[in-house]
Amino acid sequence: MKRFLALLASGATVLGLTVLATPPAAAATGCKVEYTVASQWEGGFQGGVKVTNLGDPVSGWQLKFTLPGAGQKVVQGWNATWTQSGSTVTAGPVDWNRTLATGGTTDLGFVGSFSGANPAPTGFSLNGVACTGTVGGGDDDDPPPTTGGGTPVETNGQLRVCGVNLCNQYNRPVQLRGMSTHGLQWFSRCYNNASLDALANDWKADLLRTAMYVQEDGYETDPAAFTGRVNSLVDMAEARGMYALIDFHTLTPGDPNYNLARAKTFFASVAARNAAKKNVIYEIANEPNGVSWAGIKNYAEQVIPVIRAADPDAVVIVGTRGWSSLGVSDGSNESEVVNSPVNATNIMYAFHFYAASHKDNYRAAVSRAASRLPLFVTEFGTVSATGGGALDRASTTAWLDLLDQLKISYANWTYSDADESSAAFKPGTCDGGDYSSSGVLTESGALLKSRISTPDNFPTG
């Protein structure tokens, strides 16, 4: 499994990798960098550098910058070879980003340490040419965030995949933030006009993920009733201007091919019924487990054509190995998907995490994969992978900051009053009509509402 690239904090030696010993093949004539701090804690921080080549294509490059603060050091990094000599940091390419076309970008990340102040890096240069740029994640070319005047669906319209991003009708990258239902067979009472009004208007969510379990007293027990309930929630989300993520929630057994016939029947029905809508996204396998990537890919390449026959435009999300961990939970990594992608267009790949269980090595995998694969976090929790235990605020914040930085959309588990710490509501909330006040929210719900309800940044030009 690929891990963070080990780095000596001084000198110029990289463990396990060889830094380019020859001069770069071409010189850049212009570049731009965007530096952001995804998260910071006592004595440490996670930094990100987006590099854009504004000059001629380069094959082989070196990015240099200065860490001006006393004691600032790069400790671990990804998507590049990293060295540091004194206050000067040098990043070099790895196999997948060795070539930068004109206008080409690459996203680099690192974990740093500091003592005292933690000022932003200075003096960025690409192949010896000074870069322009921004500190803090802004972009002078981006329009201001949209804060009103239209619902998420009205503003963004039909979504599509462009490159590694989810893009709106203006072909601009967007991030959707929302909540996932719990199993409809258990918590259907939580999804009504009052709760969805609260989700859209008070929480200001962009999407509702509908978790339709296939087993565990779900779809297989009454396909017509569960299909009807999913369609009803699609309509309710549409009426409130939210996107509807239809989740075919396979979990046990973990091989999605077990439910292949059911998936074809279900998706043929919902795709035909909802094809004219602009707010529908299809998630065809929730958390594949105990199955190879080849098996998941085979399933996807049979189900996606069924959807496309009825709805050629909607985004489709494919689950990944190891409970949608890009294989990390199975001791693998994103390379298996990168090297053998699903043979289909307008698709994304699911990533799931639970903040108390999945930390640095999972975040490193997402940081690496985000420059090569379109990712959508269709489910995550603030607690352990069991759905219980204490909220891990630090890890959840680090995750959400990273997803914001990378413009990766997400849905939190769960918008329910389940008797578990991952639920947004205290038990019994769904028997009433209040889904927003502090009195009904769990610690997890309060944190997620505070993150989701901040203004969206939806570019419209």
C-alpha positions as CSV (number, residue, x, y, z in Angstrom):
1,M,0.0,0.0,0.0
2,K,1.3,3.4,-0.9
3,R,1.7,5.6,2.2
4,F,2.9,9.1,2.7
5,L,6.3,9.6,1.3
6,A,8.8,9.6,4.1
7,L,10.9,12.8,4.3
8,L,13.9,13.9,6.2
9,A,13.2,17.4,7.5
10,S,16.6,18.6,6.7
11,G,19.2,17.8,4.1
12,A,18.0,16.7,0.6
13,T,17.4,13.0,1.0
14,V,14.0,11.4,0.2
15,L,13.5,7.9,1.7
16,G,12.3,5.3,-0.8
17,L,12.4,7.6,-3.8
18,T,15.1,9.2,-6.0
19,V,14.9,12.9,-6.7
20,L,15.5,13.9,-10.3
21,A,19.2,14.3,-10.8
22,T,19.0,15.8,-14.3
23,P,17.8,19.2,-15.2
24,P,14.1,19.5,-16.2
25,A,13.4,18.8,-19.8
26,A,11.7,22.1,-20.4
27,A,11.5,25.4,-18.7
28,A,8.2,27.0,-17.7
29,T,7.6,30.5,-18.9
30,G,4.9,31.2,-16.4
31,C,3.0,29.5,-13.5
32,K,0.4,30.1,-10.9
33,V,0.1,28.5,-7.5
34,E,-2.7,28.4,-5.0
35,Y,-1.6,27.6,-1.4
36,T,-4.2,26.5,1.2
37,V,-4.0,25.2,4.8
38,A,-6.6,22.4,5.0
39,S,-6.2,22.1,8.7
40,Q,-4.0,23.2,11.6
41,W,-3.3,21.8,15.1
42,E,-0.8,22.5,17.8
43,G,2.6,22.3,16.2
44,G,1.3,21.0,12.9
45,F,-0.7,21.7,9.8
46,Q,-1.7,20.2,6.4
47,G,-0.9,22.3,3.4
48,G,-1.9,22.1,-0.2
49,V,-0.3,23.6,-3.3
50,K,-2.2,23.6,-6.7
51,V,0.3,24.3,-9.5
52,T,-0.8,25.6,-12.9
53,N,1.7,25.7,-15.8
54,L,1.0,28.9,-17.8
55,G,4.0,28.4,-20.2
56,D,5.0,25.7,-22.7
57,P,4.4,22.1,-21.9
58,V,7.0,20.7,-19.4
59,S,8.1,17.1,-19.0
60,G,9.9,17.0,-15.6
61,W,9.6,19.9,-13.3
62,Q,10.7,21.3,-9.9
63,L,8.7,23.5,-7.7
64,K,10.6,25.5,-5.1
65,F,9.3,27.6,-2.2
66,T,10.5,29.0,1.1
67,L,9.0,28.2,4.5
68,P,9.9,31.5,6.2
69,G,8.8,30.6,9.8
70,A,11.3,29.5,12.5
71,G,11.0,25.7,12.8
72,Q,8.7,25.2,9.8
73,K,9.4,21.8,8.2
74,V,7.8,19.5,5.8
75,V,7.3,16.2,7.6
76,Q,5.3,14.1,5.1
77,G,4.1,14.7,1.6
78,W,2.2,13.2,-1.3
79,N,1.8,13.5,-5.1
80,A,5.5,14.6,-5.4
81,T,9.0,13.8,-4.2
82,W,9.7,16.2,-1.3
83,T,13.0,17.5,0.0
84,Q,14.0,20.4,2.3
85,S,17.3,22.1,2.8
86,G,17.2,24.9,5.4
87,S,14.1,26.8,4.7
88,T,13.9,25.9,1.0
89,V,11.5,23.1,0.0
90,T,11.7,21.4,-3.4
91,A,8.9,19.2,-4.9
92,G,9.5,17.0,-7.9
93,P,7.1,15.0,-10.1
94,V,6.0,11.4,-9.7
95,D,5.0,9.1,-12.6
96,W,1.4,10.4,-13.0
97,N,2.2,14.1,-13.0
98,R,5.6,14.3,-14.7
99,T,4.2,16.1,-17.7
100,L,2.3,19.4,-17.3
101,A,0.7,20.7,-20.5
102,T,0.0,24.3,-21.0
103,G,-2.7,25.1,-18.6
104,G,-2.1,21.8,-16.9
105,T,-2.4,21.5,-13.1
106,T,-1.3,19.2,-10.4
107,D,-2.3,19.2,-6.7
108,L,0.4,18.6,-4.1
109,G,0.0,18.1,-0.4
110,F,2.1,17.9,2.7
111,V,2.0,17.7,6.5
112,G,4.2,20.3,8.1
113,S,5.4,21.1,11.6
114,F,6.1,24.5,13.1
115,S,7.1,26.3,16.4
116,G,5.8,29.7,17.1
117,A,4.2,31.4,14.1
118,N,3.1,29.5,10.9
119,P,3.4,32.0,8.1
120,A,2.5,31.0,4.5
121,P,5.3,29.9,2.1
122,T,6.8,32.5,-0.1
123,G,8.9,32.6,-3.3
124,F,7.2,29.9,-5.3
125,S,9.0,29.1,-8.6
126,L,8.5,26.4,-11.2
127,N,11.7,25.4,-13.1
128,G,13.3,28.6,-11.8
129,V,10.5,30.9,-13.0
130,A,8.6,32.8,-10.3
131,C,5.0,32.0,-9.9
132,T,2.0,34.2,-9.2
133,G,-0.6,33.0,-6.8
134,T,-2.9,33.2,-3.9
135,V,-2.7,32.2,-0.2
136,G,-5.7,30.7,1.5
137,G,-7.3,29.0,-1.4
138,G,-8.8,32.0,-3.3
139,D,-8.6,32.4,-7.0
140,D,-8.7,35.9,-8.6
141,D,-10.4,34.4,-11.7
142,D,-13.3,32.8,-9.7
143,P,-16.6,34.7,-9.4
144,P,-17.8,35.4,-5.9
145,P,-19.8,32.7,-4.2
146,T,-23.5,32.5,-4.8
147,T,-25.4,33.1,-1.6
148,G,-29.0,33.4,-2.8
149,G,-31.2,34.0,-5.7
150,G,-31.6,30.3,-6.7
151,T,-31.7,26.8,-5.3
152,P,-28.8,24.5,-5.9
153,V,-30.6,22.8,-8.8
154,E,-31.7,26.2,-10.3
155,T,-28.2,27.5,-10.1
156,N,-26.3,24.5,-11.3
157,G,-28.7,22.7,-13.6
158,Q,-27.8,19.3,-15.0
159,L,-24.5,18.1,-13.5
160,R,-21.8,16.3,-15.4
161,V,-18.3,15.0,-14.9
162,C,-15.5,17.2,-16.4
163,G,-12.0,15.9,-15.9
164,V,-11.8,14.9,-12.2
165,N,-14.5,17.3,-11.1
166,L,-18.3,17.4,-10.7
167,C,-19.3,20.3,-12.9
168,N,-22.4,22.3,-13.3
169,Q,-24.2,23.6,-16.4
170,Y,-21.5,26.3,-16.9
171,N,-18.9,23.5,-17.0
172,R,-17.4,24.8,-13.7
173,P,-16.4,22.6,-10.8
174,V,-18.8,22.5,-7.9
175,Q,-19.1,20.8,-4.5
176,L,-22.4,19.5,-3.2
177,R,-22.9,19.1,0.6
178,G,-25.8,17.2,2.1
179,M,-27.1,14.4,4.2
180,S,-27.9,10.7,3.8
181,T,-31.0,9.0,5.0
182,H,-30.8,5.9,7.1
183,G,-32.5,2.8,5.9
184,L,-35.9,3.6,4.6
185,Q,-37.3,0.4,6.1
186,W,-36.4,1.6,9.6
187,F,-36.6,5.4,9.5
188,S,-39.1,6.3,6.8
189,R,-40.9,8.5,9.4
190,C,-37.9,10.9,9.4
191,Y,-38.4,11.9,5.7
192,N,-41.5,14.1,5.4
193,N,-42.3,17.7,4.4
194,A,-41.1,19.2,7.6
195,S,-37.8,17.4,7.7
196,L,-37.0,18.1,4.1
197,D,-38.1,21.7,4.5
198,A,-35.6,22.0,7.3
199,L,-32.8,20.3,5.3
200,A,-33.3,22.6,2.4
201,N,-34.1,25.9,4.2
202,D,-32.4,25.7,7.6
203,W,-29.5,23.3,6.9
204,K,-29.2,24.8,3.4
205,A,-28.2,21.4,2.0
206,D,-27.6,20.8,-1.6
207,L,-28.5,17.2,-1.8
208,L,-30.4,14.3,-0.1
209,R,-28.9,10.8,-0.4
210,T,-31.6,8.2,-0.2
211,A,-30.2,5.0,1.2
212,M,-32.4,2.2,-0.1
213,Y,-31.1,-1.1,1.4
214,V,-31.5,-4.1,-0.9
215,Q,-31.3,-6.7,1.9
216,E,-32.0,-6.4,5.6
217,D,-35.8,-6.1,5.0
218,G,-35.3,-3.7,2.2
219,Y,-35.9,-3.6,-1.5
220,E,-35.9,-7.4,-2.1
221,T,-38.9,-7.8,0.2
222,D,-41.2,-5.4,-1.8
223,P,-39.5,-3.9,-4.9
224,A,-42.5,-1.9,-6.0
225,A,-43.0,-0.2,-2.6
226,F,-39.4,0.7,-2.2
227,T,-39.0,2.0,-5.7
228,G,-42.1,4.1,-5.2
229,R,-40.7,5.5,-1.9
230,V,-37.4,6.4,-3.6
231,N,-39.2,8.2,-6.4
232,S,-41.3,10.1,-3.9
233,L,-38.1,11.4,-2.2
234,V,-36.6,12.3,-5.6
235,D,-39.7,14.5,-6.1
236,M,-39.6,16.0,-2.7
237,A,-35.9,16.9,-3.1
238,E,-36.7,18.4,-6.6
239,A,-39.5,20.5,-5.2
240,R,-37.0,22.1,-2.8
241,G,-34.2,22.6,-5.3
242,M,-32.0,19.8,-3.9
243,Y,-30.2,17.1,-5.8
244,A,-31.3,13.5,-5.1
245,L,-28.7,10.8,-4.8
246,I,-30.3,7.4,-5.3
247,D,-28.3,4.9,-3.4
248,F,-28.7,1.2,-4.1
249,H,-27.5,0.3,-0.7
250,T,-25.7,-3.1,-1.0
251,L,-23.7,-4.1,2.1
252,T,-24.3,-7.7,3.0
253,P,-23.4,-9.7,0.9
254,G,-20.6,-7.4,-0.2
255,D,-20.3,-8.6,-3.8
256,P,-22.7,-6.4,-5.9
257,N,-23.0,-9.1,-8.5
258,Y,-25.2,-10.9,-6.1
259,N,-27.8,-8.2,-6.7
260,L,-27.1,-7.7,-10.4
261,A,-30.5,-8.7,-11.6
262,R,-32.2,-6.6,-9.0
263,A,-30.0,-3.7,-9.8
264,K,-30.9,-3.9,-13.5
265,T,-34.6,-4.0,-12.7
266,F,-34.4,-1.2,-10.2
267,F,-32.3,1.2,-12.2
268,A,-34.2,0.6,-15.4
269,S,-37.3,1.7,-13.6
270,V,-36.0,4.7,-11.7
271,A,-34.0,6.0,-14.7
272,A,-36.9,5.8,-17.1
273,R,-39.2,7.5,-14.6
274,N,-36.7,10.3,-13.7
275,A,-34.8,10.8,-16.9
276,A,-36.2,14.3,-17.5
277,K,-35.2,15.6,-14.1
278,K,-32.0,17.5,-13.6
279,N,-31.5,16.7,-10.0
280,V,-30.9,12.9,-10.0
281,I,-27.6,11.2,-9.4
282,Y,-27.3,7.4,-9.4
283,E,-25.1,5.4,-6.9
284,I,-25.1,1.8,-8.1
285,A,-23.3,0.0,-5.3
286,N,-23.0,1.4,-1.8
287,E,-20.1,-0.5,-0.1
288,P,-18.6,-3.4,-2.1
289,N,-16.6,-5.7,0.3
290,G,-15.1,-9.1,0.1
291,V,-14.9,-8.7,-3.7
292,S,-12.1,-7.7,-6.2
293,W,-12.0,-4.5,-8.1
294,A,-12.4,-6.6,-11.3
295,G,-15.7,-8.0,-9.9
296,I,-17.0,-4.5,-9.0
297,K,-16.0,-3.2,-12.5
298,N,-17.8,-6.1,-14.2
299,Y,-21.0,-5.2,-12.2
300,A,-20.7,-1.5,-13.1
301,E,-20.2,-2.2,-16.8
302,Q,-23.4,-4.1,-16.8
303,V,-25.6,-1.8,-14.8
304,I,-24.5,1.6,-16.3
305,P,-25.7,0.8,-19.8
306,V,-29.2,0.0,-18.3
307,I,-29.3,3.5,-16.8
308,R,-27.9,5.1,-19.9
309,A,-30.5,3.5,-22.1
310,A,-33.1,5.6,-20.3
311,D,-31.1,8.5,-18.9
312,P,-28.0,9.3,-20.9
313,D,-27.1,12.5,-19.1
314,A,-27.1,11.8,-15.3
315,V,-23.9,11.3,-13.3
316,V,-23.4,7.7,-12.1
317,I,-21.3,6.8,-9.0
318,V,-19.5,3.5,-8.7
319,G,-18.6,2.0,-5.4
320,T,-15.0,1.0,-4.8
321,R,-13.3,-1.9,-3.1
322,G,-13.0,-2.3,0.7
323,W,-16.3,-0.6,1.7
324,S,-15.8,2.1,-0.9
325,S,-12.3,3.0,0.5
326,L,-10.6,2.9,-2.9
327,G,-9.2,-0.4,-1.6
328,V,-7.4,1.1,1.3
329,S,-9.3,-0.9,3.9
330,D,-8.3,-4.0,2.0
331,G,-4.6,-3.1,2.0
332,S,-4.6,-1.7,-1.5
333,N,-4.9,1.8,-2.9
334,E,-6.4,3.9,-5.7
335,S,-4.0,2.6,-8.3
336,E,-6.2,-0.4,-9.1
337,V,-8.9,2.0,-10.2
338,V,-6.5,4.4,-12.0
339,N,-5.0,1.5,-13.9
340,S,-8.3,-0.2,-14.8
341,P,-11.1,2.4,-14.8
342,V,-14.7,1.5,-15.6
343,N,-15.4,1.6,-19.3
344,A,-18.0,4.4,-19.2
345,T,-18.3,8.1,-19.3
346,N,-19.8,10.7,-16.9
347,I,-19.0,8.5,-13.9
348,M,-17.5,9.1,-10.5
349,Y,-16.0,6.8,-7.9
350,A,-17.3,6.6,-4.3
351,F,-15.2,7.1,-1.2
352,H,-16.4,6.5,2.3
353,F,-14.8,7.2,5.7
354,Y,-15.6,7.3,9.4
355,A,-13.5,10.0,11.0
356,A,-12.6,8.2,14.2
357,S,-11.4,5.1,12.3
358,H,-10.0,6.4,9.1
359,K,-7.3,9.1,9.3
360,D,-4.0,10.1,7.7
361,N,-3.4,7.2,5.3
362,Y,-7.0,7.4,4.1
363,R,-6.7,11.2,3.6
364,A,-3.4,10.7,1.8
365,A,-5.1,8.3,-0.6
366,V,-7.9,10.8,-1.3
367,S,-5.4,13.6,-1.9
368,R,-3.5,11.4,-4.4
369,A,-6.5,10.0,-6.1
370,A,-8.3,13.4,-6.5
371,S,-5.8,14.5,-9.1
372,R,-6.6,11.4,-11.2
373,L,-10.1,10.2,-10.5
374,P,-13.5,12.0,-10.1
375,L,-14.4,11.3,-6.4
376,F,-17.7,11.7,-4.5
377,V,-17.9,11.0,-0.8
378,T,-21.4,9.5,-0.8
379,E,-21.2,8.5,2.9
380,F,-19.1,9.5,5.9
381,G,-19.4,9.6,9.6
382,T,-18.0,11.7,12.4
383,V,-17.5,8.7,14.6
384,S,-16.0,5.2,14.3
385,A,-16.8,2.8,11.5
386,T,-19.4,1.1,13.7
387,G,-21.5,4.2,13.6
388,G,-21.0,4.6,17.3
389,G,-18.5,6.0,19.8
390,A,-17.4,9.5,20.5
391,L,-17.4,12.2,17.8
392,D,-13.9,12.8,16.5
393,R,-14.1,16.5,15.9
394,A,-10.4,17.0,14.9
395,S,-10.4,14.2,12.3
396,T,-13.9,15.2,11.0
397,T,-12.7,18.8,10.6
398,A,-9.5,17.7,8.8
399,W,-11.6,15.6,6.5
400,L,-14.1,18.3,5.7
401,D,-11.4,20.9,5.2
402,L,-9.7,18.5,2.7
403,L,-12.9,17.9,0.8
404,D,-13.7,21.6,0.6
405,Q,-10.2,22.2,-0.7
406,L,-10.5,19.5,-3.3
407,K,-14.1,20.4,-4.2
408,I,-15.2,16.8,-3.4
409,S,-19.0,16.5,-2.7
410,Y,-20.2,14.7,0.3
411,A,-23.2,13.3,2.2
412,N,-23.1,12.6,5.9
413,W,-24.5,9.5,7.6
414,T,-27.2,10.1,8.8
415,Y,-30.2,12.5,8.7
416,S,-32.0,10.3,11.3
417,D,-32.8,9.9,14.9
418,A,-31.2,6.5,15.2
419,D,-29.9,5.6,18.6
420,E,-26.2,5.9,17.6
421,S,-23.8,8.8,17.8
422,S,-23.5,9.1,14.0
423,A,-27.1,10.3,13.8
424,A,-27.9,14.0,13.4
425,F,-30.9,13.9,15.7
426,K,-31.5,12.8,19.2
427,P,-33.8,9.7,19.6
428,G,-37.4,10.6,19.2
429,T,-36.9,13.7,17.1
430,C,-38.6,12.2,14.1
431,D,-41.8,11.9,16.1
432,G,-42.1,15.7,16.2
433,G,-41.6,18.5,13.8
434,D,-38.4,20.2,14.8
435,Y,-35.3,19.2,12.7
436,S,-33.1,22.2,13.2
437,S,-32.9,23.6,16.7
438,S,-30.0,22.9,19.0
439,G,-32.3,21.0,21.3
440,V,-32.9,18.1,18.9
441,L,-29.4,18.0,17.3
442,T,-26.7,15.6,18.5
443,E,-23.1,16.7,18.7
444,S,-22.6,15.3,15.2
445,G,-25.7,16.9,13.9
446,A,-24.7,20.3,15.2
447,L,-21.3,20.1,13.6
448,L,-22.6,19.0,10.2
449,K,-25.4,21.7,10.2
450,S,-22.8,24.4,10.9
451,R,-20.6,23.1,8.0
452,I,-23.4,22.6,5.5
453,S,-25.3,25.8,6.1
454,T,-22.4,28.1,5.1
455,P,-22.8,29.7,1.7
456,D,-22.2,27.6,-1.3
457,N,-19.5,28.5,-3.9
458,F,-21.3,27.8,-7.2
459,P,-19.6,29.5,-10.1
460,T,-22.0,30.7,-12.8
461,G,-19.8,32.1,-15.5
